[in-house]
Amino acid sequence: MQKQLIQWYQQNKRDFPWRKDQDPYHIWISEIMLQQTTTETVIPYYERFLENFSTIEELASASLEEVYKMWEGLGYYRRAKHLHESAQIIVEKYQGKFPYEYNDILSLKGIGEYTAGAISSIAYGKQVPAVDGNVLRIISRYYLLKENIAETKVQKKIYQIVQELILNQDASAFNQGMMDLGATICKPVHPLCSRCPIQKECLAFKNKQTDVLPINIKKIKKQEISYITGIITYQDKYLLIQNPPGGLLENFYGFVQYDVESPYSFVSSFQEKYHQDLIIQAHIKDIKHVFSHRTWFMHVYHFVLEHEIEGMYTLEEIEALPLSTAHLKVLKAYLKFM
Ligand code: SF4
């Protein structure tokens, strides 16, 4: 897959001003600007910033107000403050030359593992992974990793996988290829697999799990409950259950939801209770619903039954039933997705 991805990147790479050279200062500025901002927004800011501060020394000797002025409208101003402080460190400690060693880069303000990896590989050609959300998603799909990518141990595992993939490869093209693939093809929702250069060996594609993976369920605080919420269908009917009297939202109807870790565990819990198999179709959306005393995080998935069972209703019939607001949001998200 490395070779296919690299070849695809070389033929299809997106044209950005920060891709015109490999100057570590330029790569650094672009990576910091791109941390919370889209590429289209960043382009004019990037150009203007470098016109005003064309070297690290110029950035270091500017006042913080001048740097903020160039940042106006980009948001997350801490990024600008960190750039300014780091430029001063580079002038003092590295004679104004951007550091070469990975650990020195990582020690600069506002630079984490991803950014250090991106700069090291793109500017210096070092074989260092740059694992961001795009890479976590692509690797999880490609290898059919059904573990939760929000967990550190899973992120570490993916980091190691990438480390092996880039061994003796053009890490710069690989890392940038992953960025482009994640942004244009292996997108979070409805990936464009028919145009994907690594589709042939992609296990999520083979197993029809591209709309299900990755599993990305963040840890939550007390008073907050995380559910896998199932839109379970058979043909044009939806399974609804009625809440028992005495509890939260009593007598209201809603979709089946379990306090479990992933849609795969949902299938097991459902099977235990209903003795029916479910096929996982797609991850629809993550929905937060706040009640006065608790918050639900609903990770909504679509599942399909092999037979009709008791408690299934058409959309017309559902309109006549009292559905809780939370589950009305779930239904709306599903109808929009489809
Ligand atoms: S085949 Fe589809 S899911 Fe697999 S890596 Fe390509 S775009 Fe992503």
Residues whose N, C-alpha, C, O or C-beta is under 5 A from the ligand:
A	BS01	SF4	I138 R141 I185 C186 P191 L192 C193 C196 I198 Q199 C202 A204 F205 T210
